[in-house]
Amino acid sequence: MRYSRLGVGTPLYRAHNPRWASQPMSGAGAARSGGRFNRQGIEALYLSLDIQTSAAEYRQDDPLSDPFTLITYVSELPDLVDLRLLDDTWDPLWHDWGTDWRQMFVDGLEPPSWALGDMLRDGDEIGLIFPSLAEPAGLNVVLFNDRLEPEWLAAHDPKGLIPTDQSSWAA
């Protein structure tokens, strides 16, 4: 595997379901249903390097987007495995990272990308930079919550606009 480092202060973006915007550092949604590089039960944050990619990832293949709340994060991350640098020196399974993990899960099969996430975690990696499949020119980052240090990533909210709880959703 090969690594890259994002510049200090690199902004990262995440489109949240508005109901969960009060928990910008939570990876619980990914843990509940799994994600491309995390199996169910493993918390992970899926972030994008630009707003357009974040919105496309949230929308996926739906022609219209459900409402979302965009959170900007300021990052100072250590080196991340960088899938843009994939070559023949990597484990061959890495070449299958882009398979339709959701469909495989529905079909009762384990997505290869879950095994790749396990490989990352077994190697004490904190995350991965990878191309977006929803936005052709976009880049994403997945970070495993239990590997993050607090100083590496923070939601940018200098005016205190992110809700602190879900009370606005009370019936």
N, C-alpha and C positions, 0 to 999 in steps of 0.2 A: 504494500500500500504506500501511497505517496501523500504528502501533507501540504497544506497551505495555511496561511494565517491571514485572517481578515484584518484590515487596518484598525488601529485603536480608534474607538468611537464610531465604528461602522454602524449605520442604522440598519436594523432589521425590522420587518413588518409582519404582522399577523392579523388576519381578518377573523374576528371572533363573532360567534352568535351573540347578539346583544345581551341575551340573558346571562351569559357567562363572562361578560367583559369585566366584572368585578374581581375576577381571578386570573389576571393576565399571566401569571407565572405558573399556572396549573397545567399539567399535562394529563389531567384526569380524563378528558374526553378521548384522547388517543389511547389511554390505558383501558377505557371501557370497551371500545370497539376495535382496538388495534389500529395501526397505521402502516405505511409502507415499510418502515424499518423497525417497528416495534410490535411485538405480539401483545395480545390482551394481557392486562396486568402490569405492563411496563409503561410508566409515564414518560412522555416525550413531548417536546415543543417543536412544532413544525413552523418555521419562519421563512420569509423570503427576503431577498436582497433589494426588491423594489416593490412599490405599491401595486403596480399592474399585475405582477406575478402573484402577489398575495391574494388579490381579488379573484384572479383566474383559478387559483388553487381552492379557494373557498367555493366558487361556483362549480368547479369541475366541468362536467359536460352539459350542465343545464344551460339553456339559451338565455334565461333570465336569472339574475342573482337574487337570492333571499337577502333581506336586510342584514348588514353586518356592521360591527364597530371595529374600526381600524386602530390597532395599537402599534405605536412605534417603540422599539427597544434600542437602547444604546448598549453596544457590546464592546468588550475587551477580552476576547476569547483566546485561549492558547491554540496551538496548531490543531487543525481538524483534518481528518482524512478527506481527500478531495477526489470525488468520483470523476471530475473533469480530466484527471490525470490517469484514468484507467488505461492499462496496457496489458500486454501478455505476461508480465511478471506477477500480476495479481492472481489470486485463486480464480479458476475458471468460473465459479459460481457467480462472481461479480458481474459477468456479462449478462446475467439474467435479472439484474436489479429492476429493470423496467417492466417486468411482466405484470399483468393485471392482477394485483394481489387481492383485490376485493372479490373478483370473480372466482379466483382459486379458493378463497375462504368460503364463499357460498357453495362451491362445488365439493367442499369437505377436504380440500388439499391444503397443505402448508405452503404458503408462498415462499419462494427462494429468498425474497428480501427479508423475511423474518429471520431466516438462518443467518443472513448477512448482518442484521442488527445484533443477533446473538454473538457473532464473531467480533463485532466492534466492542460490545460490552465485555466479552471474555478477554479482550485485549486492553481493557481499561481505557478505551477511547471515550471521549465525552460527546462526540458527534461527528457529523459528516456534512460536507458540501456536496450537493448533487443537482443535476439539471432538472428543471421543471418539465413534466410531461403535459402540463396544462397550458403553459405559456412557452412557446418554442425558444425564445431568447432568454428566458428567466432562469434564475438560480435559487435554490432553496438550501436551507440548513436544518438539519434535525439535531436536537440536543437532548440527551437523556437527563431528565431532571435530577436523578440521584447522583449524577456526576458533576453537577454544576456547583461552582462556588458563587456566593452572593455577589461578589465584585465583578463577575464576568458578564452579567446580563441584568439589565434593569429596564422596566417599563418607563418610558419618558412621559412624565405627567407633571410638569412644573406648576401647573395651575390647579392641580387636584381635581381634574374633570372625570377621571375614571371612578365609577361608583365603587363604594367600599363594601357593599353587600348587595343582596338581591331584593331588598325591600321594595324597589320600584316595580317588582313583578308580583307582589302580593295581590291576591284577588280582593 
